[in-house]
Amino acid sequence: MRIRDEISGDEAAIHELTKIAFAPVEMSDGSEPQIVDGLRESGNLTLSLVAMDDDQIVGHAAFSPVTISGSGGQWFGLGPISVHPERQRAGIGRQLIEKGLERLRSLDADGCVLVGDPAYYTRFGFSSPGDLTFGEVPTKFVQALAFEAKLAKGEVQYASAFGG
């Protein structure tokens, strides 16, 4: 398996993978494929990484700019991230996240935020400081990883493709 940047012609496969990956997720409203498409169309898909096994896309991770009220700097959001259901729990998501964070560091980003399960994302260095918010989401799920800067504080605002 190898990780590479999205290339022209990957769009339909990424859309379908994202749809399949989020179909069984209880907290999903099914909008994740449209979010990725919207980020791409609006120019807000800063990093779009795919995991390839032979000629099949088996994983995808999107990284897009976010703003954090009361905090400056260049912050990015991770998500949606998708792994084909038959390939989950095999380290594909981990590799996509690690490669994406490495690439964000090379762009001199201040850090990355996400909304997700702390039990999973703490292994990458993400934490829930409690003073980072996203709408009505409980703060324990709103997580950040600062690269060189201090951890940001405030309300996270994702790109309009997220519908917020």
Buried (B, 14 or more C-beta within 10 A) or exposed (E): BEBEEBEEEBBEBBBBBBBBBBEEEEEEEEBBBBBBBBBBEEEBBBBBBBBBBEEEBBBBBBBBBBBBEEBEBBBBBBBBBBBBEEBBEBBBBBBBBBBBBEBBEEEEBBBBBBBBEEEBBEEBBBBBEEEBBBEEEEEEBBBBBBBEBEBBBEBBBBBEBBEE
